[in-house]
């Protein structure tokens, strides 16, 4: 099930190529399978954010034009508080394998591209 939530925009990102930044609660191994559809994606550990708090990750994503992919509900609060960018892809599954998350992301590649290219929604929930 997919859910979109609208939040006020913090600023404009027209014309920017938004990339995925995988939060620390997701495996960096997901990057290999995402490279075809999201070639400039990174994991928090790739940019020395593996021990950083959510706000530091948020600010990095905003400054460097990334969308955050996470299982952490705190990013929902941040998009509510600050608006967007960055866009948030919130994976709302309990304990699940990296393979399951990989299938979820790949099964929603078109949805992700549409979400990242439009400018009205700040939060995409994947279940």
C-alpha positions as CSV (number, residue, x, y, z in Angstrom):
1,X,0.0,0.0,0.0
2,X,1.3,3.5,-0.9
3,X,0.4,6.7,0.9
4,X,1.3,10.3,-0.1
5,X,1.2,13.1,2.4
6,X,1.4,16.7,1.5
7,X,3.5,19.1,3.5
8,X,4.5,22.7,2.8
9,X,7.6,23.1,0.8
10,X,10.6,24.6,2.5
11,X,12.2,25.8,-0.7
12,X,12.2,25.1,-4.5
13,X,14.3,22.4,-6.1
14,X,13.2,22.7,-9.7
15,X,15.7,21.3,-12.2
16,X,17.7,19.4,-9.6
17,X,18.4,15.6,-9.9
18,X,17.3,14.2,-6.6
19,X,19.2,11.1,-5.4
20,X,18.5,8.6,-2.7
21,X,20.3,8.7,0.6
22,X,19.8,5.5,2.5
23,X,19.4,6.0,6.3
24,X,21.5,4.0,8.7
25,X,18.7,1.7,9.5
26,X,18.9,0.3,5.9
27,X,21.6,-2.0,4.6
28,X,24.3,-0.4,2.4
29,X,24.0,-3.5,0.3
30,X,20.7,-2.1,-1.2
31,X,22.8,0.4,-3.1
32,X,24.0,-2.2,-5.6
33,X,20.5,-3.0,-6.7
34,X,19.5,0.7,-6.8
35,X,22.4,1.8,-9.0
36,X,20.6,1.2,-12.3
37,X,17.6,3.3,-11.4
38,X,19.2,5.7,-9.0
39,X,22.9,5.8,-10.0
40,X,23.9,8.7,-7.7
41,X,22.5,7.2,-4.5
42,X,24.5,6.8,-1.3
43,X,24.3,5.3,2.1
44,X,24.8,7.5,5.2
45,X,28.0,5.7,5.9
46,X,29.4,6.8,2.5
47,X,29.3,10.4,3.7
48,X,30.4,9.8,7.3
49,X,26.9,10.1,8.8
50,X,26.7,6.7,10.3
51,X,26.8,8.1,13.8
52,X,24.9,11.3,13.1
53,X,21.5,12.2,14.4
54,X,18.4,12.6,12.2
55,X,18.7,16.3,11.8
56,X,22.3,16.1,10.6
57,X,21.2,13.5,8.0
58,X,18.2,15.8,7.1
59,X,20.5,18.8,6.6
60,X,23.0,16.8,4.5
61,X,20.2,15.5,2.3
62,X,18.8,19.0,1.9
63,X,22.1,20.7,1.1
64,X,23.1,18.0,-1.4
65,X,19.7,17.4,-3.1
66,X,19.1,13.8,-1.8
67,X,15.8,12.2,-0.9
68,X,16.0,10.2,2.3
69,X,14.9,6.5,2.3
70,X,14.3,5.3,5.9
71,X,12.4,3.1,8.2
72,X,12.6,5.8,11.0
73,X,9.4,7.6,11.9
74,X,11.3,10.6,13.1
75,X,11.7,11.8,9.5
76,X,7.9,12.0,9.3
77,X,8.1,14.5,12.2
78,X,10.8,16.5,10.5
79,X,9.0,16.8,7.2
80,X,5.9,17.9,9.2
81,X,8.0,20.5,11.1
82,X,10.2,21.8,8.3
83,X,8.5,21.0,5.0
84,X,10.6,19.7,2.2
85,X,13.1,19.3,0.6
86,X,14.4,16.8,1.3
87,X,11.7,14.3,0.2
88,X,11.3,11.4,2.5
89,X,10.6,7.8,1.5
90,X,9.3,6.1,4.6
91,X,9.4,2.3,4.6
92,X,6.7,1.2,7.0
93,X,7.4,-2.5,7.4
94,X,8.4,-4.1,10.7
95,X,11.4,-6.3,10.9
96,X,12.1,-7.5,7.4
97,X,15.0,-8.7,5.4
98,X,17.1,-6.5,3.1
99,X,15.8,-8.7,0.2
100,X,12.3,-7.7,1.1
101,X,13.1,-4.0,1.1
102,X,14.9,-4.4,-2.2
103,X,11.8,-6.0,-3.7
104,X,9.6,-3.2,-2.3
105,X,11.8,-0.5,-3.7
106,X,12.2,-2.2,-7.1
107,X,8.5,-2.9,-7.3
108,X,7.9,0.8,-6.8
109,X,10.6,2.3,-9.0
110,X,8.1,4.2,-11.2
111,X,6.3,5.5,-8.1
112,X,9.6,6.6,-6.7
113,X,10.6,8.4,-9.9
114,X,7.2,10.1,-10.1
115,X,7.4,11.1,-6.4
116,X,10.9,12.5,-6.7
117,X,10.2,14.5,-9.9
118,X,6.9,16.1,-8.8
119,X,6.9,19.0,-6.3
120,X,3.7,18.7,-4.3
121,X,4.4,15.9,-1.8
122,X,7.2,15.6,0.8
123,X,6.5,12.2,2.1
124,X,6.0,8.8,0.4
125,X,5.0,5.9,2.5
126,X,5.8,2.4,1.2
127,X,4.2,-0.6,3.0
